[in-house]
Amino acid sequence: MRHEALRLGVCGWVRNRRDGSVEALIRGAPDAVARVLAWARRGPPAARVDVLQEAPVDAEFERAYETFEEWPTA
């Protein structure tokens, strides 16, 4: 996801979760965000995507992001 997000010029972060899911915050132009989400619905070649959920940003993550970061597993 990080590679795709950087390619499309969005900011935010992505991290794996211990339960096997992936969590991300994506910010940018609406069309670029939509393209990252479309990619995420398929995932990379070795991934299995069962569901993609969108939710409001938790207050703890509310800040400006300059790039798209890969965070440690949570």
LOTI-722782 format. One record per residue (C-alpha): z, y, x. Coordinates in nm, 3 decimals, padded with zeros to 5 digits. Example, Ala and Ser with C-alpha at 12.3 -4.5 7.8 and 13.67 -1.06 7.14 Angstrom:
% LOTI-722782
NODE,c3,c2,c1
NODE,00.780,-00.450,01.230
NODE,00.714,-00.106,01.367
***
This chain:
% LOTI-722782
NODE,c3,c2,c1
NODE,00.000,00.000,00.000
NODE,00.081,00.240,00.283
NODE,-00.271,00.212,00.424
NODE,-00.427,00.274,00.082
NODE,-00.193,00.564,00.006
NODE,-00.268,00.733,00.338
NODE,-00.641,00.677,00.286
NODE,-00.620,00.848,-00.053
NODE,-00.397,01.132,00.067
NODE,-00.087,01.069,-00.144
NODE,00.273,01.109,-00.026
NODE,00.589,00.912,-00.093
NODE,00.717,00.575,00.021
NODE,00.702,00.199,-00.032
NODE,00.948,-00.080,00.045
NODE,00.992,-00.448,-00.021
NODE,01.292,-00.558,-00.222
NODE,01.501,-00.864,-00.141
NODE,01.403,-01.017,-00.476
NODE,01.036,-01.021,-00.368
NODE,00.931,-00.714,-00.564
NODE,00.791,-00.395,-00.417
NODE,00.918,-00.046,-00.500
NODE,00.727,00.276,-00.436
NODE,00.728,00.646,-00.508
NODE,00.380,00.798,-00.516
NODE,00.301,01.169,-00.534
NODE,-00.030,01.347,-00.514
NODE,-00.336,01.450,-00.708
NODE,-00.347,01.263,-01.040
NODE,-00.678,01.090,-00.959
NODE,-00.550,00.975,-00.617
NODE,-00.224,00.845,-00.768
NODE,-00.426,00.659,-01.034
NODE,-00.639,00.498,-00.762
NODE,-00.330,00.382,-00.569
NODE,-00.185,00.238,-00.891
NODE,-00.514,00.060,-00.963
NODE,-00.501,-00.089,-00.613
NODE,-00.134,-00.188,-00.665
NODE,-00.224,-00.377,-00.983
NODE,-00.434,-00.609,-00.764
NODE,-00.237,-00.584,-00.439
NODE,-00.352,-00.700,-00.097
NODE,-00.540,-01.032,-00.067
NODE,-00.231,-01.249,-00.009
NODE,-00.019,-01.088,-00.283
NODE,00.054,-01.202,-00.635
NODE,00.108,-00.912,-00.874
NODE,00.272,-01.015,-01.201
NODE,00.357,-00.674,-01.344
NODE,00.344,-00.308,-01.248
NODE,00.605,-00.081,-01.401
NODE,00.603,00.298,-01.394
NODE,00.928,00.493,-01.429
NODE,01.061,00.845,-01.372
NODE,01.186,00.924,-01.023
NODE,01.559,00.873,-00.967
NODE,01.731,01.195,-00.863
NODE,01.835,01.043,-00.529
NODE,01.466,01.025,-00.426
NODE,01.373,01.373,-00.548
NODE,01.250,01.562,-00.241
NODE,00.930,01.674,-00.073
NODE,00.739,01.403,00.116
NODE,00.495,01.500,00.391
NODE,00.328,01.161,00.431
NODE,00.349,00.809,00.292
NODE,00.636,00.620,00.455
NODE,00.718,00.252,00.481
NODE,01.092,00.209,00.422
NODE,01.311,-00.088,00.524
NODE,01.371,-00.369,00.276
NODE,01.640,-00.288,00.021
***
